């Protein structure tokens, strides 16, 4: 039996708002710009990104961007 490769479908589920936040950050928007686009505070954007990082063990914005590209965001 071959090992199962790690794919986006095997990662912990992200909420729709976390995915939307990830999309904005991957597009190069600042926390403030993403917050304005989503009608939220920058603090909430920070919270979403901390949750994403914790769920997926991601440390940098570059890794977040790679994830967004992998997910087709």
MODAVEN-V699782 format. One record per residue. SS is DSSP state (hx for helix, st for strand, lp for the rest). OMEGA is omega as a letter, one per 30 degrees, with the letter a starting at -180 (NA if undefined). D_FIRST is the distance of its C-alpha to the first C-alpha in Angstrom with 1 decimal. Layout:
ss=SS omega=OMEGA d_first=D_FIRST
ss=SS omega=OMEGA d_first=D_FIRST
This chain:
ss=lp omega=a d_first=0.0
ss=lp omega=l d_first=3.8
ss=lp omega=l d_first=6.7
ss=lp omega=l d_first=9.1
ss=lp omega=l d_first=12.2
ss=lp omega=l d_first=15.5
ss=lp omega=l d_first=17.6
ss=hx omega=a d_first=21.0
ss=hx omega=l d_first=19.8
ss=hx omega=l d_first=17.9
ss=lp omega=l d_first=21.1
ss=lp omega=a d_first=23.7
ss=lp omega=l d_first=26.1
ss=lp omega=l d_first=29.3
ss=lp omega=l d_first=32.5
ss=hx omega=l d_first=34.4
ss=hx omega=l d_first=37.0
ss=hx omega=l d_first=34.5
ss=hx omega=l d_first=33.1
ss=hx omega=l d_first=36.8
ss=hx omega=l d_first=37.7
ss=hx omega=l d_first=34.7
ss=hx omega=a d_first=35.9
ss=hx omega=a d_first=39.5
ss=hx omega=l d_first=38.6
ss=hx omega=l d_first=36.3
ss=lp omega=l d_first=39.4
ss=lp omega=l d_first=41.3
ss=lp omega=l d_first=43.4
ss=lp omega=l d_first=44.8
ss=hx omega=a d_first=44.4
ss=hx omega=l d_first=47.9
ss=hx omega=l d_first=47.3
ss=hx omega=a d_first=44.1
ss=hx omega=l d_first=46.0
ss=hx omega=l d_first=48.8
ss=hx omega=a d_first=46.6
ss=hx omega=a d_first=44.9
ss=lp omega=a d_first=48.1
ss=lp omega=l d_first=46.9
ss=lp omega=l d_first=48.0
ss=hx omega=l d_first=46.5
ss=hx omega=l d_first=45.7
ss=hx omega=l d_first=43.5
ss=hx omega=l d_first=41.7
ss=hx omega=l d_first=41.2
ss=hx omega=l d_first=39.8
ss=hx omega=a d_first=37.3
ss=hx omega=l d_first=36.1
ss=hx omega=l d_first=35.9
ss=hx omega=l d_first=33.7
ss=hx omega=a d_first=31.4
ss=hx omega=a d_first=31.3
ss=hx omega=a d_first=30.6
ss=hx omega=a d_first=27.8
ss=hx omega=a d_first=26.0
ss=lp omega=a d_first=27.2
ss=lp omega=a d_first=29.2
ss=lp omega=a d_first=32.3
ss=lp omega=l d_first=34.1
ss=hx omega=l d_first=35.4
ss=hx omega=l d_first=33.7
ss=hx omega=l d_first=30.3
ss=hx omega=l d_first=31.6
ss=hx omega=l d_first=32.6
ss=hx omega=l d_first=29.3
ss=hx omega=a d_first=27.7
ss=hx omega=l d_first=30.4
ss=hx omega=l d_first=29.7
ss=hx omega=a d_first=26.0
ss=lp omega=l d_first=26.9
ss=lp omega=l d_first=29.6
ss=lp omega=NA d_first=32.5
